[in-house]
Amino acid sequence: MVKKMHSNNAEFYSSLHKKAQDIGRLSKAISAYLMNDLAPLSANGSEDPNIYFSGDIVQQSISLSEEIIKAERTLVPNKKYTHARTLRWLTYRLMQNCKRLEQCNSNGKNFIQILRIELKKFKRLHKYWMLTL
């Protein structure tokens, strides 16, 4: 079904890159929302460890777009696959951090489910994009 929607490599690249950018914008918005709940220090003066995971999702989602660009610009096939594997690893790490953030004490944790849905769509696009490399 997805193959029919995307007939060539340029369309796969465009769809995958657009989805990565969407994930980046979404993760920034979620992180900003969570920051308000996670930033204050607790009564004993310690910070919420989940605040770091909110920053991680932003960094990793930005890296998605960067890796796609690197993969498309390189001419060496083995390097393309290296970048594609890095994308898979970044997606996995994003999913793990989403799971951690869903356990945090914040009203924004419900928005993490939206990010996970978008990551699942990205994984599906990535799978078909890998076939075009």
C-alpha positions as CSV (number, residue, x, y, z in Angstrom):
1,M,0.0,0.0,0.0
2,V,2.7,2.5,0.9
3,K,4.8,1.5,-2.1
4,K,2.0,2.6,-4.4
5,M,1.8,6.0,-2.7
6,H,5.5,6.6,-3.2
7,S,6.7,5.6,-6.6
8,N,10.3,6.7,-6.5
9,N,13.2,7.4,-4.1
10,A,12.7,11.2,-4.2
11,E,9.1,10.8,-2.9
12,F,10.3,8.4,-0.1
13,Y,12.9,10.9,0.9
14,S,10.5,13.8,0.9
15,S,7.9,11.9,2.9
16,L,10.4,10.6,5.4
17,H,12.1,13.9,5.8
18,K,8.7,15.7,6.3
19,K,7.7,13.2,8.9
20,A,11.1,13.7,10.7
21,Q,10.5,17.4,10.7
22,D,7.0,16.9,12.1
23,I,8.4,14.8,14.9
24,G,11.0,17.5,15.6
25,R,8.3,20.2,15.9
26,L,6.1,17.9,18.1
27,S,8.9,16.9,20.4
28,K,9.9,20.5,20.9
29,A,6.4,21.5,21.8
30,I,6.0,18.5,24.2
31,S,9.4,19.3,25.8
32,A,8.4,22.9,26.4
33,Y,5.1,21.8,27.9
34,L,6.8,19.3,30.2
35,M,9.5,21.7,31.2
36,N,7.0,23.8,33.1
37,D,6.0,20.8,35.2
38,L,9.4,19.2,35.6
39,A,11.7,22.2,36.1
40,P,10.7,23.2,39.7
41,L,12.9,21.6,42.4
42,S,11.3,19.2,44.8
43,A,10.9,19.9,48.6
44,N,14.3,18.4,49.3
45,G,16.0,20.5,46.6
46,S,16.5,17.8,44.0
47,E,15.4,18.1,40.4
48,D,13.1,15.7,38.5
49,P,15.3,13.3,36.6
50,N,12.7,13.2,33.8
51,I,13.6,16.7,32.8
52,Y,16.7,15.3,31.0
53,F,14.5,12.9,28.9
54,S,12.5,15.8,27.7
55,G,15.6,17.3,26.3
56,D,16.7,14.0,24.9
57,I,13.6,13.7,22.7
58,V,14.3,17.1,21.2
59,Q,17.9,16.3,20.4
60,Q,17.1,12.9,19.0
61,S,14.3,14.1,16.9
62,I,16.5,16.8,15.4
63,S,19.1,14.2,14.6
64,L,16.5,12.3,12.6
65,S,16.4,15.0,9.9
66,E,20.1,15.3,9.9
67,E,20.7,11.6,9.4
68,I,18.2,11.5,6.5
69,I,20.0,14.4,4.8
70,K,23.4,12.7,5.4
71,A,22.1,9.4,3.9
72,E,20.7,11.1,0.8
73,R,23.8,13.1,0.2
74,T,26.4,10.4,0.4
75,L,27.3,8.4,-2.7
76,V,28.8,5.4,-1.0
77,P,26.2,2.7,-0.5
78,N,27.6,1.4,2.8
79,K,27.6,4.8,4.3
80,K,23.9,5.2,3.3
81,Y,23.1,2.0,5.3
82,T,25.1,3.3,8.2
83,H,23.0,6.4,8.3
84,A,19.8,4.3,7.9
85,R,20.9,2.1,10.9
86,T,21.5,5.3,12.9
87,L,17.9,6.4,12.1
88,R,16.6,3.1,13.4
89,W,18.6,3.5,16.6
90,L,17.4,7.1,17.1
91,T,13.8,6.0,16.6
92,Y,14.3,3.2,19.2
93,R,15.9,5.7,21.7
94,L,13.0,8.1,21.1
95,M,10.5,5.4,21.8
96,Q,12.3,4.5,25.0
97,N,12.4,8.1,26.2
98,C,8.7,8.4,25.4
99,K,8.0,5.4,27.7
100,R,10.0,7.0,30.5
101,L,8.3,10.4,30.1
102,E,4.9,8.7,30.2
103,Q,5.7,7.7,33.8
104,C,6.6,11.3,34.8
105,N,4.5,13.5,37.1
106,S,3.2,15.9,34.5
107,N,-0.1,16.8,32.8
108,G,1.8,16.8,29.5
109,K,2.6,13.1,29.5
110,N,-0.6,12.4,27.6
111,F,0.9,14.2,24.6
112,I,3.7,11.7,24.5
113,Q,1.2,9.2,23.1
114,I,0.8,11.4,20.0
115,L,4.6,11.4,19.5
116,R,4.7,7.7,19.8
117,I,2.0,7.3,17.1
118,E,4.1,9.6,14.8
119,L,7.2,7.6,15.5
120,K,5.4,4.4,14.5
121,K,4.4,6.1,11.2
122,F,8.1,7.2,10.8
123,K,9.3,3.6,11.4
124,R,7.0,2.3,8.6
125,L,8.2,5.0,6.2
126,H,11.8,4.2,7.2
127,K,11.3,0.6,6.4
128,Y,10.2,1.3,2.8
129,W,12.8,4.0,2.4
130,M,15.5,1.5,3.3
131,L,14.4,-0.6,0.3
132,T,15.2,2.3,-2.0
133,L,18.8,2.8,-0.9
